[in-house]
């Protein structure tokens, strides 16, 4: 289902860690008013990280 975010936490997780994840998600969704915006932003970050990693390996 594209409308569901599936979180798979470790077997032990504290309330503070859950609160931190929820706060981060709230921040992300307040800045990106659609899932497409989140996906595009995440894609750009992933591509930048990959390209940056490739350049570091070549040097």
Buried (B, 14 or more C-beta within 10 A) or exposed (E): EEEEEEEEEEEEEEEEEEEEEEEEEEEEBEEBEEEEEBEEEEEEEEEEEEEEEEEEEEE
